[in-house]
Amino acid sequence: MKRFICRYFGSMATFITLLALCLVGLAAQLTGSLEAAPMMFAMTALAADRKLEYAEGVEIPFPVDDGDKIYAGAFVCVNADGYAVPGSDTAGLIFVGVAMEQKDNTLGLDGALTVNCRRRGLIKAILNTAISQANVGDNVFLVDDQTVDVAGNCTNDIFCGIIAGYIDSTHAWIDIEPAIRQADVAAHIADTSAAHAASAISVADTGTFTDADDVEEALAEIYQHLKSAKGVIPIPMPVITDAGVALAAFSDGDSTVPGYCVTAKGLGIRWNNHATPGAVGTKVIVPPDMDVTANATLHILAAKTGATGGDATKFTVVAYNNVVDAAYDADGDFGGDTSAMVGDDTAKHVQHPTLTLALANLAAYPAAIELTIKPKAGTLGTDDVIMLAAWIEYKKKLLTS
C-alpha cells in the first residue's frame, strides 16, 4: 500500500495532508460551516518557508495503454492519448524513456497499470544497420522497442537519442536525454506528425498577406507561387537590320527595309507591304532563374495598317544560342514562324502572335539568345505591319544556391 501511495502522491506526507484537507472539508459541509470550506483550498503567496517536495526526474511512471505489454528494458513511447506503448517506428509516437520493469496490460484498460521509465543516461542499444566510429554524435530513431537506426533508415523518425559511444557495428551507447528534453530541435521539427506538424502551427499574419491559417497552408501557397511563376525577358527594340545596317525612321514605299514608326502611340518597327520583307536583329541574356527543362514562348504585339483578309501575317524568327565554351556561331537555328495574325481584323488592332521555343534547344545561364525577326515572306501583300513589342516568357526554376 505504501508503495502505491508513494507512486501516485509522491510521499506519505503529501497523501496524509490531502486526506486531512478532504476530511476537514467534508466535516465543514456536514456541520453547515460552508463559508469556511472554500478558504481551505485557496492558494495564496507564501508568507513563510515551506517544505519543498521534488523528484530527481530520473525515473517516472507512465500509465500503460490498454492491450499492451511492455518488457523491462524496452524503449517506451506515449501515443496521442498519452498512454505508454512499446517503442516503434509509428507516426505520432513520442519517446519517453526506457522501461525499468515489465508491465502486462494486455487484459487491462487504459492506465490500469503504470510502467516506471528511466529518462536519462546512456543505454546500450541494437542498431538496425551497421555503423562505425564515425557515427558517434548522430541522431538515432526508433525501429522497434529494442532497436534504433540513424536518419534515412526509418520511416517516421521517432527521435530517441544520440550515439554517445561506439561498441561494434551493431551496438552503441545511446544518450537518451536529448530526446527526453527535446533538445535536438531540428530532429523534432523534421517529425511531421502531431504537434510537430506544420499544420499544427498557426500563422498570425499581422500584415494580412495571406488567408492561410497555419504554416502548412502558407507554405503550400508560397510553393504554388514559386512553382508556377513565370518570368519575362524583354526583347529590346531592334536598332539594326540582320545585315548590320542601322535602322532609320520608317519611309513609306516599295522597300524591304523596315524603319522606326514614330507616330503618336504607335512606336515600333514598321515594315512596308512587300513580298520579301527584311529582318531586324536583337539579342537577350538568359536569366539565372530560367528553367530550361520547360518550353519558353516568344510573344509579339503587332498591328496591321489595313484589314486585308489575305494578309494573315506571320513573323519568321531565327534564333541562335551563344553558349560559354562553344563557338559563338556553333548553334543551329531553333526559331520558326509565329502563329498568324487575323488578316481581316480591324485596322490598327493590336494582335498577339506567338512562337514556342522548344526546351530541347534552350541553353542555361550564362548564355545569350540572338534573334532576327521579320514578317514571313508572302504574308504582307497589301497592308503594312508594325511590331510594337516583343518578349520571351519562361518558367522560373527554384534557385537552390
C-alpha positions in Angstrom: 0.0 0.0 0.0 2.8 2.4 0.9 4.4 1.8 -2.5 1.1 2.5 -4.2 0.6 5.8 -2.3 4.2 7.0 -3.0 3.9 6.2 -6.7 0.7 8.3 -7.1 1.2 11.0 -4.5 5.0 11.3 -4.2 5.2 10.7 -0.5 3.1 9.5 2.5 3.2 13.1 3.9 1.6 14.5 0.8 -1.1 11.8 0.9 -1.9 12.4 4.6 -2.1 16.2 4.1 -4.5 15.9 1.2 -6.6 13.3 3.1 -6.8 15.6 6.1 -7.9 18.5 4.0 -10.6 16.4 2.4 -11.9 15.2 5.8 -11.9 18.7 7.2 -13.9 20.0 4.1 -16.3 17.1 4.4 -16.9 17.8 8.1 -17.5 21.5 7.4 -20.1 20.6 4.8 -21.8 18.2 7.2 -21.9 20.7 10.1 -23.1 23.6 7.9 -19.8 25.6 8.1 -19.8 26.1 4.3 -18.4 29.6 4.3 -15.0 28.5 5.6 -14.7 25.4 3.4 -13.6 27.2 0.1 -10.9 29.0 2.0 -9.2 25.7 2.9 -8.3 25.2 -0.7 -7.5 28.8 -1.7 -4.0 29.4 -2.9 -2.0 32.5 -1.7 1.6 33.8 -1.9 4.0 32.3 0.7 4.4 34.2 3.9 6.8 31.7 5.4 9.1 28.9 4.4 7.5 25.7 3.1 8.7 22.2 2.8 10.0 21.6 -0.8 8.8 18.5 -2.4 10.6 17.4 -5.6 11.8 14.4 -7.6 15.1 14.0 -9.5 13.2 13.1 -12.6 15.5 10.2 -13.5 12.6 7.8 -13.4 8.9 8.5 -13.8 5.8 6.3 -14.1 3.5 6.4 -17.2 0.1 4.8 -17.4 0.1 1.9 -19.9 -2.2 1.7 -22.9 -4.9 -0.9 -22.9 -3.9 -4.2 -24.6 -0.2 -3.6 -24.5 2.7 -5.4 -22.8 5.9 -3.6 -22.1 9.0 -5.6 -21.3 11.7 -4.4 -18.9 14.5 -2.7 -20.9 12.1 -1.7 -23.7 12.1 1.7 -25.4 8.8 3.3 -24.4 6.7 5.9 -26.2 3.4 7.6 -25.4 0.6 7.7 -28.0 -1.6 10.6 -28.9 -3.7 9.9 -25.8 -0.7 10.0 -23.5 -0.5 6.3 -22.7 2.7 4.2 -22.7 3.2 1.8 -25.6 6.2 -0.2 -26.7 8.5 1.9 -28.9 8.2 1.6 -32.7 8.6 3.4 -35.9 5.0 4.6 -35.9 3.8 8.1 -36.7 2.7 10.3 -33.8 4.6 8.5 -31.1 6.8 10.4 -28.7 9.7 8.7 -27.0 9.6 9.0 -23.1 12.3 6.6 -21.8 13.3 3.0 -21.1 11.2 0.7 -19.1 12.7 -0.4 -15.7 10.2 -3.2 -15.3 7.8 -5.4 -17.2 4.1 -4.5 -17.2 1.5 -6.6 -18.9 -1.7 -4.7 -19.6 -2.9 -6.9 -22.4 -6.2 -7.5 -20.5 -6.4 -4.2 -18.7 -8.0 -0.8 -19.5 -6.1 2.3 -20.3 -4.0 3.3 -17.3 -4.8 0.2 -15.3 -1.1 -0.3 -14.8 1.9 2.1 -14.8 5.4 1.4 -16.0 8.4 3.1 -14.5 10.7 4.6 -17.2 14.2 5.8 -16.9 14.5 9.2 -18.6 18.3 9.8 -18.8 21.6 8.1 -19.1 23.5 6.0 -21.7 21.5 3.0 -22.9 23.1 0.1 -24.8 21.1 -0.4 -27.9 21.0 -2.6 -31.0 21.5 -0.8 -34.4 19.3 -2.0 -37.3 22.0 -1.2 -39.9 25.8 -1.3 -39.5 27.5 1.8 -38.0 31.1 2.8 -37.4 33.0 5.1 -35.1 32.2 7.9 -37.5 28.5 7.7 -36.4 29.3 8.9 -32.9 27.2 12.1 -32.4 24.5 11.1 -34.9 20.8 11.2 -34.0 19.0 7.8 -33.8 15.4 6.9 -34.2 13.2 4.0 -33.2 12.8 0.9 -35.3 11.1 -1.1 -32.5 11.2 -1.4 -28.7 14.8 -2.6 -28.6 16.3 -1.4 -32.0 17.3 2.0 -33.3 18.8 3.3 -36.5 20.3 6.5 -38.0 18.4 9.0 -40.2 17.4 7.8 -43.6 16.7 4.3 -42.4 13.4 4.9 -40.6 10.0 6.0 -41.9 8.6 8.2 -39.2 11.9 9.4 -37.4 10.8 8.9 -33.8 13.8 10.6 -32.2 15.2 8.6 -29.2 18.7 9.9 -28.6 22.3 10.4 -29.9 25.0 7.9 -30.4 27.4 8.7 -27.5 29.8 5.7 -27.8 30.6 3.1 -30.4 30.7 -0.5 -29.3 30.6 -2.5 -32.5 28.9 -2.3 -35.9 25.5 -3.2 -34.5 25.7 -1.9 -30.9 26.2 1.6 -29.4 25.7 3.6 -26.2 22.7 5.9 -26.8 22.3 9.1 -24.8 18.5 9.3 -24.4 18.4 12.6 -22.5 18.4 14.9 -25.6 15.3 13.1 -26.9 13.6 13.4 -23.5 14.4 17.1 -23.3 13.7 17.5 -27.0 17.0 19.4 -27.2 17.6 18.4 -30.8 15.1 20.9 -32.3 16.0 20.0 -35.8 15.1 16.4 -35.4 11.8 17.2 -33.8 10.9 19.7 -36.4 11.6 17.0 -39.0 8.9 14.8 -37.4 5.9 15.9 -39.4 3.3 14.2 -37.1 1.2 15.5 -34.3 2.4 18.7 -32.6 5.5 18.8 -34.8 3.4 19.2 -38.0 3.4 22.4 -39.9 -0.4 22.2 -39.9 -0.3 22.5 -36.1 1.5 25.8 -36.2 -0.8 28.8 -36.6 0.0 31.9 -38.7 -0.5 35.3 -37.0 -0.1 37.3 -40.3 -0.3 40.7 -38.7 0.4 42.2 -42.2 -2.6 40.4 -43.7 -0.6 38.9 -46.5 -2.4 35.6 -46.7 -5.6 33.9 -45.9 -3.7 30.8 -44.7 -4.5 29.7 -41.1 -1.4 27.5 -40.5 2.2 27.1 -41.7 1.3 24.1 -43.9 -1.2 26.2 -45.8 1.1 29.2 -46.0 4.0 27.1 -47.3 1.7 25.4 -49.9 0.6 28.9 -51.1 4.2 30.1 -51.4 5.4 27.0 -53.2 2.4 27.1 -55.5 3.5 30.6 -56.5 7.2 29.7 -56.8 6.5 26.6 -58.9 4.0 28.3 -61.2 5.6 31.7 -61.5 6.5 33.0 -65.0 9.5 35.1 -65.9 9.7 37.6 -68.8 12.8 38.5 -70.9 12.0 41.9 -72.5 13.3 42.0 -76.1 14.9 45.4 -76.8 13.6 47.4 -79.7 15.9 46.4 -82.6 18.3 49.1 -83.8 19.9 47.2 -86.7 18.9 45.0 -89.6 20.1 41.5 -89.9 22.8 42.9 -92.3 24.1 45.3 -89.6 22.7 48.5 -91.0 21.3 51.0 -88.5 17.6 51.5 -88.7 16.2 54.9 -89.6 12.8 56.4 -89.4 10.2 54.5 -91.5 9.8 55.6 -95.1 6.7 54.5 -97.0 7.4 52.9 -100.3 8.4 49.7 -102.2 11.2 48.8 -99.8 12.2 45.6 -97.9 13.9 47.7 -95.2 11.9 48.4 -92.1 12.2 51.5 -90.0 11.1 53.2 -86.8 7.5 54.1 -86.7 7.3 57.3 -84.6 3.6 58.1 -85.0 1.8 59.1 -81.8 1.0 56.0 -79.6 2.5 53.6 -82.2 6.2 53.5 -81.5 7.7 50.3 -83.0 9.3 48.7 -86.1 7.2 49.1 -89.3 7.5 47.1 -92.5 6.2 48.1 -95.9 3.9 45.7 -97.6 6.4 43.6 -99.6 6.8 40.1 -100.8 10.1 39.6 -99.1 10.4 41.9 -96.1 13.9 42.3 -94.5 14.7 41.3 -90.9 15.9 43.2 -87.8 18.3 41.8 -85.2 18.5 41.9 -81.4 19.8 39.9 -78.5 18.8 38.9 -75.0 20.5 37.4 -72.0 19.2 34.1 -70.5 18.4 34.8 -66.8 19.7 32.7 -63.9 16.2 31.6 -62.9 15.1 30.3 -66.3 14.0 26.7 -66.2 15.4 25.3 -69.5 13.7 21.9 -68.9 10.4 23.6 -69.9 9.4 25.3 -73.2 9.6 29.1 -73.5 7.3 31.2 -75.6 8.2 34.2 -77.8 5.4 36.8 -77.8 4.9 39.7 -80.3 2.4 42.5 -80.1 1.7 43.8 -83.6 -0.8 45.7 -85.7 -1.6 46.0 -89.4 -2.4 49.2 -91.0 -5.2 47.7 -93.0 -7.8 44.9 -92.9 -6.9 42.8 -95.9 -8.2 39.3 -95.5 -5.3 37.7 -97.5 -2.7 39.2 -95.2 -2.7 36.7 -92.4 0.7 37.9 -91.4 3.2 35.7 -89.6 6.6 36.6 -88.3 9.6 34.5 -89.2 12.0 34.2 -86.3 15.6 33.0 -86.5 17.1 32.1 -83.1 20.6 31.1 -82.0 22.3 30.5 -78.7 25.6 31.9 -77.6 26.9 29.4 -75.1 30.0 29.6 -72.9 32.9 27.4 -74.1 31.4 27.0 -77.6 31.9 29.0 -80.8 29.6 31.9 -81.0 28.3 30.7 -84.4 28.1 27.0 -83.5 24.4 26.8 -82.7 21.7 25.9 -85.2 18.6 27.9 -85.8 15.8 26.9 -83.4 13.3 29.6 -84.4 10.4 29.3 -86.8 7.1 31.0 -87.8 4.8 32.5 -85.3 1.1 32.0 -85.3 -0.8 34.0 -87.9 -2.4 37.4 -87.4 -6.1 37.7 -88.4 -6.0 39.2 -91.9 -9.3 40.9 -91.9 -9.2 42.2 -88.3 -9.9 45.9 -87.8 -7.0 48.1 -89.0 -4.6 49.1 -86.2 -6.0 46.4 -83.8 -3.2 45.0 -81.6 -2.8 41.3 -82.2 -0.7 38.7 -80.3 1.1 36.1 -82.4 3.4 33.6 -80.5 6.1 31.1 -81.2 7.1 28.1 -78.9 10.8 27.8 -78.2 11.3 24.1 -77.5 13.1 23.2 -74.3 15.5 20.9 -76.2 17.0 24.0 -77.8 17.3 26.2 -74.8 20.6 27.0 -73.1 21.1 27.6 -69.4 22.6 30.7 -67.8 25.1 32.1 -68.6 24.1 32.3 -72.2 22.5 34.6 -74.7 19.9 34.3 -77.4 20.4 36.0 -80.7 17.2 36.8 -82.7 16.2 38.1 -86.1 12.6 38.9 -86.8 10.7 39.8 -90.0 7.2 39.3 -91.5 7.0 36.0 -93.2 7.6 36.3 -96.9 4.3 36.2 -98.8 2.1 37.2 -95.9 2.3 41.0 -96.3 0.9 41.7 -99.7 -1.3 44.8 -99.1 -1.1 46.1 -95.5 1.9 47.4 -93.6 2.6 45.9 -90.2 4.1 47.4 -87.0 5.8 45.3 -84.3 5.0 47.2 -81.1 6.7 45.0 -78.6 8.3 41.5 -78.1 9.3 39.4 -75.2 10.1 35.8 -74.1 8.1 34.2 -71.4 9.7 31.3 -69.4 9.1 29.1 -66.5 11.1 30.0 -63.4 13.1 27.4 -61.5 13.7 27.3 -57.8 17.1 28.6 -57.1 19.0 26.3 -54.6 22.3 28.1 -54.5 
